[in-house]
Amino acid sequence: MSAPPAAFDPFSGPPRLHGARRIGCRPGTELLHPIGVTGVRPLEWNVEGLPDGVVLDDDGVLRGTAPAEPEVRPLSVRVRNELGVIDEQIELCIGDALALTPPMGWNSWNVYGAEVTAEVVMRMADAMVDLGMRDLGYQYVNIDDHWHAEARSSDGRPLANPRTFPDGIGAVADHVHRLGLKLGIYSDAAPLTCGGCFGGFEHERLDAETYAAWGIDLLKYDYCYAPIDRSTAMARYGTMSRALADSGRSIVFSVCEWGWRKPWLWAPGLGASYWRTTPDIFDSFSWGPGGVRGIARRNVGLDGHAGPGRWNDPDMLLVGNRGAGHSTSVMRTRKNKRQIWRLRGIDEVQVQTQMSLWAMMAAPLLASHDLVESTDHDRAMLMNPEILAIDQDVLGIQGHKHGAAPGLWILAKPLHDGATAVSVTNMTRFARSATVPLSDVGVGLATSASITDAWAQADLGEADRLVVRLRPYESAVYICRPVDG
Ligand code: GLA
């Protein structure tokens, strides 16, 4: 049983690299990538190996145009501050695969719902930088449903709501890009979105072109009001994916049909980077379809389908929602949208368990609360370097569930440096103890492993087993590094 973890201060200590170490970009398209480094400011940057046409700005953001031909190019990153220096390798991967590690960012839906505005989106982008989230690898600021005008323009182009996005989406993209962040948008493979705005069906080419002209970096493509069969879904997602690929911009494609048609089997082949595996998340820890445990249960067995550039998406993080999200706290009937259930939110231990499981499952990490109002606990949850490194590991392996002890989940996720991340979750409302022999969860042991408690960021010494005591609903996450014979 451990105390709640303290928030990591991204503006203290020697330099430390976080976030994606492999950066995907399509040949000849605009490249924008903030290299995530924390530490006392000022940081002095130097990157070697950059291709012509790409420069590093004073803030550690790579900007320019990617090489015209596919290649994998190692970059040496050297960052210095008054306390130390790091020399690390990252890779620029020019090709069709984007999101080579799970996307990290923010999405407007859970907290703002239909109330999203340009002002909110830009404020969240500013907060992402001010809080140091960008330095820990968060990059995407995603506008969900309800950015739309009443109708398309007379020539069929998508238009933003002139009241809530008075200067258009392009102006928001400019603001977000200036900060070194990326902008996501939302549409639907039908004439209407889930919220009743205009969808993308039969406008795919024009929409993709317009999104590219606006500077969009990610599209979440929903499936309300579309036919239920799988082949129509594949055709509609395929059409949009091709339009994005031809748009001249690197736009990450996110499929959102709630896992009903097993998108893990076909979405990667269509060029999608991630796909929802479940219905919408609600601010509940239940085993029901929208609760954290219910969603985790659906997502956890799909580990064989995830990998670099292809991720299972169990929906957004509930961090900071506290039962106050527009979309997550009230369950409504589909038909007349009447309230049927009011949720009070999940507690801090349960938030930590969601964060642990999502990182172990290599899920996209999309916060969805008002970042400006983040508490110390919210920051501790979103910005733990060890937990984020597990999610962002370059091998891109989704953790596998081992064992069958009732109410106890044990996940193991091999990492690129030979270590294995192991999480133990108490899914019950009673305190639990557990002993997990490391050889049972695939840690290749000669004798023992050195163990780090990821949440506490503390070394626990060497052992050949984990001995864990957990409060109700609590998770512990360890990084186990085999010690030579
Ligand atoms: C669907 C999606 C949600 C959100 C809403 C917007 O329900 O699953 O994530 O995008 O639509 O209306």
Boltz pocket constraint, residues with backbone or C-beta under 6 A from the ligand:
constraints:
  - pocket:
      binder: B
      contacts: [[A, 109], [A, 144], [A, 145], [A, 193], [A, 194], [A, 195], [A, 222], [A, 256], [A, 279], [A, 280]]
      max_distance: 6.0
